[in-house]
Amino acid sequence: MRTPTDLTTFVDEVEDLLEKVEASVLALESRADDPELMNQLFRAFHTLKGSSGVVGVTAIAHFTHHVETALDRVRSGAIAMSPPLVQAVLASKDHVASLLAATLRKTAIDSARGDAIVAQLTAMTGSGAPAKPSTPSPPPAAAPVLPRAEVDYLIEFRPGPDLAAMDTGPDAIFESLAALGACERLANDPTSPTGALAPWRFLLTSCADERAIHDVFIFVASAGELEIDRGGSMFLDDPPATPEPVATSAPAATSAPAATSAASAPAEARDAPARG
Protein backbone atom coordinates (compact mmCIF):
# COMPACT_ATOMS: atom_id res chain seq x y z
CA MET A 1 0.00 0.00 0.00
CA ARG A 2 1.39 3.38 -0.94
CA THR A 3 1.49 6.09 1.73
CA PRO A 4 1.19 9.88 1.32
CA THR A 5 4.94 10.10 1.86
CA ASP A 6 5.57 7.58 -0.93
CA LEU A 7 3.32 9.52 -3.29
CA THR A 8 4.96 12.85 -2.45
CA THR A 9 8.38 11.38 -3.09
CA PHE A 10 7.12 9.88 -6.34
CA VAL A 11 5.69 13.21 -7.54
CA ASP A 12 8.98 14.97 -6.81
CA GLU A 13 10.88 12.24 -8.65
CA VAL A 14 8.59 12.40 -11.70
CA GLU A 15 8.90 16.18 -11.95
CA ASP A 16 12.69 15.94 -11.72
CA LEU A 17 12.84 13.19 -14.35
CA LEU A 18 10.60 15.09 -16.74
CA GLU A 19 12.95 18.08 -16.50
CA LYS A 20 15.85 15.77 -17.37
CA VAL A 21 13.90 14.34 -20.29
CA GLU A 22 13.28 17.79 -21.73
CA ALA A 23 16.91 18.84 -21.27
CA SER A 24 18.19 15.65 -22.92
CA VAL A 25 15.78 15.88 -25.84
CA LEU A 26 16.63 19.50 -26.54
CA ALA A 27 20.33 18.68 -26.43
CA LEU A 28 19.79 15.77 -28.83
CA GLU A 29 18.42 18.17 -31.44
CA SER A 30 21.97 19.44 -31.96
CA ARG A 31 23.88 16.31 -30.81
CA ALA A 32 21.76 13.48 -32.16
CA ASP A 33 24.72 11.08 -32.26
CA ASP A 34 25.73 11.57 -28.60
CA PRO A 35 25.35 8.12 -26.96
CA GLU A 36 25.49 9.46 -23.39
CA LEU A 37 22.58 11.83 -24.03
CA MET A 38 20.63 8.90 -25.46
CA ASN A 39 21.44 6.79 -22.39
CA GLN A 40 20.30 9.60 -20.08
CA LEU A 41 17.00 9.83 -21.93
CA PHE A 42 16.49 6.07 -21.84
CA ARG A 43 17.33 5.89 -18.12
CA ALA A 44 14.84 8.65 -17.33
CA PHE A 45 11.93 6.77 -18.92
CA HIS A 46 13.18 3.48 -17.48
CA THR A 47 13.10 5.02 -14.01
CA LEU A 48 9.67 6.55 -14.62
CA LYS A 49 8.35 3.11 -15.56
CA GLY A 50 9.88 1.39 -12.54
CA SER A 51 8.94 4.02 -9.97
CA SER A 52 5.34 4.33 -11.17
CA GLY A 53 4.99 0.58 -11.05
CA VAL A 54 6.25 0.52 -7.45
CA VAL A 55 3.68 3.07 -6.24
CA GLY A 56 0.88 1.58 -8.33
CA VAL A 57 0.42 4.35 -10.92
CA THR A 58 -0.10 1.84 -13.71
CA ALA A 59 -1.18 4.37 -16.35
CA ILE A 60 2.29 5.93 -16.31
CA ALA A 61 4.03 2.54 -16.04
CA HIS A 62 2.22 1.15 -19.09
CA PHE A 63 2.72 4.24 -21.22
CA THR A 64 6.41 4.72 -20.41
CA HIS A 65 7.03 1.06 -21.24
CA HIS A 66 6.26 1.86 -24.90
CA VAL A 67 8.44 4.99 -24.86
CA GLU A 68 11.30 3.06 -23.26
CA THR A 69 11.00 0.31 -25.91
CA ALA A 70 11.13 2.88 -28.73
CA LEU A 71 14.14 4.64 -27.22
CA ASP A 72 15.94 1.34 -26.79
CA ARG A 73 15.77 0.94 -30.57
CA VAL A 74 17.64 4.22 -30.94
CA ARG A 75 20.06 3.40 -28.13
CA SER A 76 20.96 0.06 -29.74
CA GLY A 77 21.69 1.72 -33.08
CA ALA A 78 18.79 0.05 -34.91
CA ILE A 79 17.46 3.46 -35.97
CA ALA A 80 18.67 7.06 -35.76
CA MET A 81 17.12 9.89 -33.78
CA SER A 82 15.12 12.15 -36.10
CA PRO A 83 13.26 15.45 -35.65
CA PRO A 84 9.82 13.75 -35.78
CA LEU A 85 10.98 11.27 -33.13
CA VAL A 86 12.25 14.14 -30.98
CA GLN A 87 8.79 15.72 -31.14
CA ALA A 88 7.14 12.41 -30.26
CA VAL A 89 9.37 12.04 -27.19
CA LEU A 90 8.54 15.58 -26.09
CA ALA A 91 4.86 14.76 -26.53
CA SER A 92 5.46 11.67 -24.40
CA LYS A 93 6.96 13.82 -21.68
CA ASP A 94 3.92 16.10 -21.71
CA HIS A 95 1.58 13.10 -21.61
CA VAL A 96 3.33 11.68 -18.54
CA ALA A 97 2.79 15.03 -16.83
CA SER A 98 -0.92 14.94 -17.71
CA LEU A 99 -1.19 11.34 -16.46
CA LEU A 100 0.36 12.37 -13.17
CA ALA A 101 -2.05 15.31 -12.84
CA ALA A 102 -5.04 13.09 -13.60
CA THR A 103 -3.86 10.57 -10.99
CA LEU A 104 -3.47 13.22 -8.31
CA ARG A 105 -6.84 14.82 -9.11
CA LYS A 106 -8.53 11.44 -9.61
CA THR A 107 -9.94 12.57 -12.94
CA ALA A 108 -10.37 10.67 -16.22
CA ILE A 109 -7.23 9.78 -18.16
CA ASP A 110 -6.95 10.76 -21.83
CA SER A 111 -6.06 7.29 -23.09
CA ALA A 112 -6.71 8.26 -26.73
CA ARG A 113 -3.86 10.75 -26.64
CA GLY A 114 -1.52 8.14 -25.19
CA ASP A 115 -2.54 5.58 -27.80
CA ALA A 116 -1.86 8.10 -30.58
CA ILE A 117 1.64 8.85 -29.25
CA VAL A 118 2.42 5.14 -28.90
CA ALA A 119 1.25 4.57 -32.49
CA GLN A 120 3.60 7.33 -33.68
CA LEU A 121 6.54 5.88 -31.76
CA THR A 122 5.81 2.39 -33.07
CA ALA A 123 5.57 3.60 -36.67
CA MET A 124 8.84 5.53 -36.45
CA THR A 125 10.89 2.94 -34.57
CA GLY A 126 9.30 -0.38 -35.47
CA SER A 127 9.19 -1.18 -31.77
CA GLY A 128 6.21 -3.56 -32.04
CA ALA A 129 2.44 -3.41 -31.89
CA PRO A 130 1.09 -1.41 -28.93
CA ALA A 131 -1.24 -4.23 -27.92
CA LYS A 132 1.65 -6.65 -27.46
CA PRO A 133 4.43 -4.79 -25.64
CA SER A 134 6.04 -8.00 -24.46
CA THR A 135 6.30 -9.65 -27.90
CA PRO A 136 10.04 -8.88 -28.42
CA SER A 137 10.97 -10.35 -25.03
CA PRO A 138 10.24 -14.11 -25.15
CA PRO A 139 12.78 -15.26 -27.81
CA PRO A 140 15.93 -14.55 -25.69
CA ALA A 141 14.35 -16.44 -22.80
CA ALA A 142 13.35 -19.50 -24.80
CA ALA A 143 14.22 -22.58 -22.73
CA PRO A 144 16.05 -24.53 -25.45
CA VAL A 145 18.54 -21.69 -25.94
CA LEU A 146 19.53 -21.18 -22.30
CA PRO A 147 21.85 -24.15 -21.73
CA ARG A 148 23.77 -23.52 -24.94
CA ALA A 149 24.38 -19.81 -24.16
CA GLU A 150 25.37 -20.04 -20.47
CA VAL A 151 28.45 -17.93 -19.68
CA ASP A 152 30.42 -17.11 -16.51
CA TYR A 153 30.84 -13.38 -15.84
CA LEU A 154 33.13 -11.84 -13.25
CA ILE A 155 31.52 -8.50 -12.41
CA GLU A 156 33.17 -5.74 -10.41
CA PHE A 157 31.68 -2.32 -9.68
CA ARG A 158 33.92 0.27 -8.02
CA PRO A 159 31.74 2.94 -6.37
CA GLY A 160 32.68 6.59 -6.53
CA PRO A 161 31.96 9.36 -3.99
CA ASP A 162 28.70 10.31 -5.77
CA LEU A 163 27.12 6.93 -5.03
CA ALA A 164 26.26 7.98 -1.47
CA ALA A 165 23.49 10.22 -2.86
CA MET A 166 21.79 7.29 -4.62
CA ASP A 167 19.38 4.87 -3.01
CA THR A 168 20.97 1.77 -4.51
CA GLY A 169 23.32 -0.65 -2.79
CA PRO A 170 24.97 -4.01 -3.45
CA ASP A 171 21.99 -5.93 -2.03
CA ALA A 172 19.63 -4.55 -4.69
CA ILE A 173 22.19 -5.18 -7.43
CA PHE A 174 22.69 -8.76 -6.23
CA GLU A 175 18.93 -9.44 -6.38
CA SER A 176 18.75 -8.08 -9.93
CA LEU A 177 21.73 -10.14 -11.06
CA ALA A 178 20.28 -13.25 -9.42
CA ALA A 179 17.24 -12.81 -11.65
CA LEU A 180 19.53 -13.36 -14.65
CA GLY A 181 21.05 -16.62 -13.41
CA ALA A 182 23.12 -18.22 -10.65
CA CYS A 183 24.89 -15.42 -8.80
CA GLU A 184 27.24 -15.31 -5.84
CA ARG A 185 29.09 -12.53 -4.06
CA LEU A 186 32.87 -12.60 -4.04
CA ALA A 187 35.21 -11.41 -1.31
CA ASN A 188 37.30 -8.35 -2.03
CA ASP A 189 41.05 -8.33 -2.30
CA PRO A 190 42.72 -7.30 1.01
CA THR A 191 44.25 -4.30 -0.77
CA SER A 192 40.86 -3.04 -2.02
CA PRO A 193 39.24 0.10 -0.53
CA THR A 194 36.90 -0.45 2.38
CA GLY A 195 33.71 1.21 3.60
CA ALA A 196 31.52 3.07 1.12
CA LEU A 197 34.16 2.77 -1.62
CA ALA A 198 34.58 -1.01 -1.28
CA PRO A 199 34.11 -2.75 -4.65
CA TRP A 200 31.05 -4.89 -5.32
CA ARG A 201 32.17 -8.20 -6.83
CA PHE A 202 29.90 -10.92 -8.19
CA LEU A 203 30.21 -14.15 -10.15
CA LEU A 204 27.23 -14.62 -12.46
CA THR A 205 26.51 -17.72 -14.52
CA SER A 206 23.84 -16.80 -17.03
CA CYS A 207 22.66 -17.00 -20.60
CA ALA A 208 22.13 -13.21 -20.58
CA ASP A 209 24.44 -11.01 -22.61
CA GLU A 210 26.58 -8.19 -21.26
CA ARG A 211 23.98 -5.61 -22.20
CA ALA A 212 21.54 -7.15 -19.72
CA ILE A 213 24.19 -6.85 -17.00
CA HIS A 214 24.83 -3.21 -17.89
CA ASP A 215 21.08 -2.56 -17.54
CA VAL A 216 21.20 -3.89 -13.95
CA PHE A 217 23.74 -1.15 -13.15
CA ILE A 218 21.95 1.51 -15.19
CA PHE A 219 21.04 3.64 -12.15
CA VAL A 220 24.55 3.67 -10.65
CA ALA A 221 26.64 3.60 -13.83
CA SER A 222 27.44 7.30 -13.61
CA ALA A 223 28.60 7.01 -9.99
CA GLY A 224 31.34 4.42 -10.38
CA GLU A 225 33.25 2.12 -12.70
CA LEU A 226 31.84 -1.18 -13.96
CA GLU A 227 34.03 -3.98 -15.29
CA ILE A 228 32.63 -7.22 -16.75
CA ASP A 229 34.88 -10.12 -17.70
CA ARG A 230 33.54 -13.10 -19.61
CA GLY A 231 34.62 -16.53 -18.40
CA GLY A 232 34.81 -15.39 -14.80
CA SER A 233 35.97 -18.78 -13.57
CA MET A 234 39.46 -18.18 -14.90
CA PHE A 235 39.86 -15.25 -12.49
CA LEU A 236 39.11 -17.45 -9.46
CA ASP A 237 41.06 -20.26 -7.84
CA ASP A 238 41.33 -23.22 -10.16
CA PRO A 239 39.12 -26.14 -9.14
CA PRO A 240 40.92 -29.37 -8.15
CA ALA A 241 41.94 -31.40 -11.12
CA THR A 242 39.73 -34.32 -11.94
CA PRO A 243 41.82 -37.53 -12.06
CA GLU A 244 41.98 -39.21 -15.42
CA PRO A 245 39.98 -42.45 -15.55
CA VAL A 246 42.21 -45.55 -15.38
CA ALA A 247 42.20 -47.39 -18.67
CA THR A 248 41.13 -51.00 -18.39
CA SER A 249 42.42 -53.80 -20.61
CA ALA A 250 39.96 -55.09 -23.12
CA PRO A 251 39.12 -58.78 -22.73
CA ALA A 252 41.10 -61.11 -24.99
CA ALA A 253 39.41 -61.75 -28.25
CA THR A 254 37.77 -65.15 -28.51
CA SER A 255 38.95 -67.20 -31.46
CA ALA A 256 36.33 -67.90 -34.05
CA PRO A 257 35.20 -71.53 -34.14
CA ALA A 258 37.26 -73.58 -36.56
CA ALA A 259 35.70 -74.82 -39.72
CA THR A 260 34.00 -78.22 -39.38
CA SER A 261 36.48 -80.94 -40.29
CA ALA A 262 35.77 -84.01 -42.25
CA ALA A 263 36.13 -86.08 -39.07
CA SER A 264 33.19 -84.26 -37.49
CA ALA A 265 30.90 -84.76 -40.47
CA PRO A 266 27.70 -86.77 -39.94
CA ALA A 267 28.32 -90.51 -39.67
CA GLU A 268 26.07 -91.36 -42.58
CA ALA A 269 28.11 -89.12 -44.83
CA ARG A 270 31.33 -90.91 -43.80
CA ASP A 271 29.87 -94.38 -44.20
CA ALA A 272 28.31 -93.78 -47.64
CA PRO A 273 29.98 -95.90 -50.35
CA ALA A 274 32.07 -94.10 -52.87
CA ARG A 275 30.46 -93.65 -56.21
CA GLY A 276 32.43 -94.86 -59.19
TORKOLVO-127099 format. One record per residue (C-alpha): residue in three letters; x, y, z. Coordinates in steps of 0.02 Angstrom, whole numbers, plus 50000, padded with zeros to 5 digits. Layout:
// residues N
[Ala,[X,Y,Z]] ...
// end
This chain:
// residues 276
[Met,[50000,50000,50000]] [Arg,[50069,50169,49953]] [Thr,[50075,50305,50086]] [Pro,[50060,50494,50066]] [Thr,[50247,50505,50093]] [Asp,[50279,50379,49954]] [Leu,[50166,50476,49836]] [Thr,[50248,50642,49878]] [Thr,[50419,50569,49845]] [Phe,[50356,50494,49683]] [Val,[50284,50660,49623]] [Asp,[50449,50748,49660]] [Glu,[50544,50612,49568]] [Val,[50430,50620,49415]] [Glu,[50445,50809,49402]] [Asp,[50634,50797,49414]] [Leu,[50642,50659,49283]] [Leu,[50530,50755,49163]] [Glu,[50648,50904,49175]] [Lys,[50793,50788,49132]] [Val,[50695,50717,48985]] [Glu,[50664,50889,48913]] [Ala,[50846,50942,48937]] [Ser,[50910,50783,48854]] [Val,[50789,50794,48708]] [Leu,[50831,50975,48673]] [Ala,[51017,50934,48679]] [Leu,[50990,50789,48559]] [Glu,[50921,50909,48428]] [Ser,[51098,50972,48402]] [Arg,[51194,50815,48459]] [Ala,[51088,50674,48392]] [Asp,[51236,50554,48387]] [Asp,[51286,50579,48570]] [Pro,[51267,50406,48652]] [Glu,[51275,50473,48830]] [Leu,[51129,50591,48799]] [Met,[51032,50445,48727]] [Asn,[51072,50340,48880]] [Gln,[51015,50480,48996]] [Leu,[50850,50492,48904]] [Phe,[50824,50304,48908]] [Arg,[50867,50295,49094]] [Ala,[50742,50432,49133]] [Phe,[50596,50339,49054]] [His,[50659,50174,49126]] [Thr,[50655,50251,49300]] [Leu,[50484,50328,49269]] [Lys,[50417,50156,49222]] [Gly,[50494,50070,49373]] [Ser,[50447,50201,49502]] [Ser,[50267,50217,49442]] [Gly,[50249,50029,49448]] [Val,[50312,50026,49627]] [Val,[50184,50153,49688]] [Gly,[50044,50079,49583]] [Val,[50021,50217,49454]] [Thr,[49995,50092,49314]] [Ala,[49941,50219,49183]] [Ile,[50115,50296,49184]] [Ala,[50201,50127,49198]] [His,[50111,50057,49045]] [Phe,[50136,50212,48939]] [Thr,[50321,50236,48980]] [His,[50351,50053,48938]] [His,[50313,50093,48755]] [Val,[50422,50250,48757]] [Glu,[50565,50153,48837]] [Thr,[50550,50016,48705]] [Ala,[50556,50144,48564]] [Leu,[50707,50232,48639]] [Asp,[50797,50067,48660]] [Arg,[50789,50047,48471]] [Val,[50882,50211,48453]] [Arg,[51003,50170,48593]] [Ser,[51048,50003,48513]] [Gly,[51084,50086,48346]] [Ala,[50939,50003,48255]] [Ile,[50873,50173,48202]] [Ala,[50933,50353,48212]] [Met,[50856,50494,48311]] [Ser,[50756,50608,48195]] [Pro,[50663,50773,48217]] [Pro,[50491,50687,48211]] [Leu,[50549,50564,48344]] [Val,[50612,50707,48451]] [Gln,[50440,50786,48443]] [Ala,[50357,50620,48487]] [Val,[50469,50602,48640]] [Leu,[50427,50779,48696]] [Ala,[50243,50738,48674]] [Ser,[50273,50583,48780]] [Lys,[50348,50691,48916]] [Asp,[50196,50805,48915]] [His,[50079,50655,48920]] [Val,[50167,50584,49073]] [Ala,[50140,50752,49158]] [Ser,[49954,50747,49114]] [Leu,[49940,50567,49177]] [Leu,[50018,50619,49341]] [Ala,[49898,50765,49358]] [Ala,[49748,50654,49320]] [Thr,[49807,50529,49450]] [Leu,[49827,50661,49585]] [Arg,[49658,50741,49545]] [Lys,[49573,50572,49520]] [Thr,[49503,50629,49353]] [Ala,[49481,50534,49189]] [Ile,[49638,50489,49092]] [Asp,[49652,50538,48908]] [Ser,[49697,50365,48846]] [Ala,[49665,50413,48664]] [Arg,[49807,50538,48668]] [Gly,[49924,50407,48741]] [Asp,[49873,50279,48610]] [Ala,[49907,50405,48471]] [Ile,[50082,50442,48537]] [Val,[50121,50257,48555]] [Ala,[50062,50229,48376]] [Gln,[50180,50366,48316]] [Leu,[50327,50294,48412]] [Thr,[50290,50120,48346]] [Ala,[50278,50180,48166]] [Met,[50442,50276,48178]] [Thr,[50545,50147,48271]] [Gly,[50465,49981,48227]] [Ser,[50460,49941,48412]] [Gly,[50311,49822,48398]] [Ala,[50122,49830,48405]] [Pro,[50055,49930,48553]] [Ala,[49938,49789,48604]] [Lys,[50083,49668,48627]] [Pro,[50222,49760,48718]] [Ser,[50302,49600,48777]] [Thr,[50315,49517,48605]] [Pro,[50502,49556,48579]] [Ser,[50549,49483,48748]] [Pro,[50512,49295,48742]] [Pro,[50639,49237,48609]] [Pro,[50796,49272,48715]] [Ala,[50718,49178,48860]] [Ala,[50667,49025,48760]] [Ala,[50711,48871,48863]] [Pro,[50803,48773,48728]] [Val,[50927,48915,48703]] [Leu,[50977,48941,48885]] [Pro,[51092,48792,48913]] [Arg,[51188,48824,48753]] [Ala,[51219,49009,48792]] [Glu,[51269,48998,48976]] [Val,[51423,49103,49016]] [Asp,[51521,49145,49175]] [Tyr,[51542,49331,49208]] [Leu,[51657,49408,49338]] [Ile,[51576,49575,49380]] [Glu,[51659,49713,49480]] [Phe,[51584,49884,49516]] [Arg,[51696,50013,49599]] [Pro,[51587,50147,49682]] [Gly,[51634,50329,49673]] [Pro,[51598,50468,49800]] [Asp,[51435,50516,49711]] [Leu,[51356,50346,49748]] [Ala,[51313,50399,49926]] [Ala,[51175,50511,49857]] [Met,[51090,50365,49769]] [Asp,[50969,50244,49850]] [Thr,[51049,50088,49774]] [Gly,[51166,49967,49861]] [Pro,[51249,49800,49827]] [Asp,[51099,49704,49898]] [Ala,[50981,49772,49765]] [Ile,[51109,49741,49628]] [Phe,[51135,49562,49689]] [Glu,[50947,49528,49681]] [Ser,[50937,49596,49504]] [Leu,[51087,49493,49447]] [Ala,[51014,49337,49529]] [Ala,[50862,49359,49418]] [Leu,[50977,49332,49268]] [Gly,[51053,49169,49330]] [Ala,[51156,49089,49467]] [Cys,[51245,49229,49560]] [Glu,[51362,49235,49708]] [Arg,[51454,49373,49797]] [Leu,[51644,49370,49798]] [Ala,[51760,49430,49935]] [Asn,[51865,49583,49898]] [Asp,[52053,49583,49885]] [Pro,[52136,49635,50050]] [Thr,[52212,49785,49961]] [Ser,[52043,49848,49899]] [Pro,[51962,50005,49973]] [Thr,[51845,49978,50119]] [Gly,[51685,50061,50180]] [Ala,[51576,50153,50056]] [Leu,[51708,50138,49919]] [Ala,[51729,49949,49936]] [Pro,[51705,49862,49767]] [Trp,[51553,49756,49734]] [Arg,[51608,49590,49658]] [Phe,[51495,49454,49590]] [Leu,[51511,49293,49493]] [Leu,[51361,49269,49377]] [Thr,[51325,49114,49274]] [Ser,[51192,49160,49148]] [Cys,[51133,49150,48970]] [Ala,[51107,49339,48971]] [Asp,[51222,49450,48869]] [Glu,[51329,49591,48937]] [Arg,[51199,49720,48890]] [Ala,[51077,49643,49014]] [Ile,[51209,49657,49150]] [His,[51241,49839,49106]] [Asp,[51054,49872,49123]] [Val,[51060,49806,49303]] [Phe,[51187,49942,49343]] [Ile,[51097,50075,49241]] [Phe,[51052,50182,49393]] [Val,[51227,50183,49468]] [Ala,[51332,50180,49309]] [Ser,[51372,50365,49319]] [Ala,[51430,50350,49501]] [Gly,[51567,50221,49481]] [Glu,[51663,50106,49365]] [Leu,[51592,49941,49302]] [Glu,[51701,49801,49236]] [Ile,[51632,49639,49162]] [Asp,[51744,49494,49115]] [Arg,[51677,49345,49019]] [Gly,[51731,49174,49080]] [Gly,[51740,49231,49260]] [Ser,[51799,49061,49322]] [Met,[51973,49091,49255]] [Phe,[51993,49237,49376]] [Leu,[51956,49128,49527]] [Asp,[52053,48987,49608]] [Asp,[52066,48839,49492]] [Pro,[51956,48693,49543]] [Pro,[52046,48532,49593]] [Ala,[52097,48430,49444]] [Thr,[51986,48284,49403]] [Pro,[52091,48124,49397]] [Glu,[52099,48040,49229]] [Pro,[51999,47878,49223]] [Val,[52111,47722,49231]] [Ala,[52110,47631,49067]] [Thr,[52057,47450,49081]] [Ser,[52121,47310,48970]] [Ala,[51998,47245,48844]] [Pro,[51956,47061,48863]] [Ala,[52055,46945,48751]] [Ala,[51971,46913,48587]] [Thr,[51888,46742,48574]] [Ser,[51947,46640,48427]] [Ala,[51817,46605,48298]] [Pro,[51760,46424,48293]] [Ala,[51863,46321,48172]] [Ala,[51785,46259,48014]] [Thr,[51700,46089,48031]] [Ser,[51824,45953,47985]] [Ala,[51788,45799,47888]] [Ala,[51806,45696,48047]] [Ser,[51660,45787,48126]] [Ala,[51545,45762,47977]] [Pro,[51385,45661,48003]] [Ala,[51416,45474,48016]] [Glu,[51304,45432,47871]] [Ala,[51406,45544,47759]] [Arg,[51567,45455,47810]] [Asp,[51494,45281,47790]] [Ala,[51415,45311,47618]] [Pro,[51499,45205,47483]] [Ala,[51603,45295,47357]] [Arg,[51523,45317,47190]] [Gly,[51622,45257,47041]] 
// end
